[in-house]
């Protein structure tokens, strides 16, 4: 069970009594689990705060981090009054400091401040929900500080999975997936520590353009691409979902979380988004995790693991979904998924190139600078042109990310 740093670690976590639950025999309530949220103003961050608000006796917010959304960050800080608040863009520092001047909250700004803040001794769990490459350094720092990682930033493992997973193992740090697909796989594997995986089945909604051909995609607008049929997400991940790059990134993330190879990962288009993913074991049995599309459930599961907390989230009703359907992904039309598999199989810094190129491609598409189909062309161009490093270290990832962004910007 590689995602938490070793097979025995899963068994230990699963059998240990969670310290934050009430002991009814002793009439004793242990301290609340102390949470840091990186990316608190994004879709995952705001929903995580909703979950914490539902369970105020179990969780406490001690650190909030956002990149740009200063107004929402101020609202969150006033509501939850964490010990520390960090804004990634220093231009907003003064406004944040003035707004929170009447509170004992420490206000900081900048990337280095984020990396330092996650190491604070009062933090138990770091929910990493920053968008893209920005999540890598804070995650590394949190792991080195021994913090449990609730991972919603898939790009961290896409960029540097071969660095992150051994680091987590050395520091005996649990990495608990928050993405609905990987959280589903994680739940399917609980109780199966000695049963080898034959295949992981990642489901995909297919996005708003499922069934379209390349001629239709050539005319896609930004507004159309931002309308996901099932999920409410931020702009970047919504575009990734429409292009199937999000599924490609999840394929790479799954390789590192669950210790499988590309040939053991299958992507299945499932338009209803009810089966979030599944695992097939060596005897042919398949376990799947189901539920309505609601990110609060995997967020709560990661924060409270191994407990399942009572809630009033929407429940799945079989009678509302009399049919669940499945299709093969169209890799010729949606090239990004094929490019992600190719980068995974090539290894080295290829996934880092893929991620950086895609971040620039999405940003340019959202600015109407390139077309929907051109995003795949840009990524393929970068995979061909950017310097390949077979056995990268952290400094190589930094250089690769910068070079890929330069090449992608000039495409």
Secondary structure, DSSP 8 states (H G I E B T S, - for coil): -GGGTSHHHHHHHHHS--TTSEETTTTEE---EEEEEETTTSHHHHHHHHHHHHTTTTEEEEEEEESS-HHHHHHHHHHH--SEEEESSGGGHHHHHHHTTTSS-EEEESHHHHHHHTT-TT--EEEE---GGGHHHHHHHHHHTT-EEEE--THHHHHHHHHHHHHHHHTT--EEE-SHHHHHHHHHHTT-TTS-EEEEEEEE---TTTT--HHHHTT--HHHHT--SS----HHHHHHHHHTHHHHHHHHHHHHHHT--GGGEEEEE-TT--EEEEEEETTS-EEEEE--S-HHHHHHHHHHTT-----------GGG-S----EE--TTTSHHHHHHHHHHHH-TTHHHHHHHHHHHHHHHHHTTSS-HHHHHHHHHHHHHHS---TT--HHHHHHHHHHHHHHHHT-
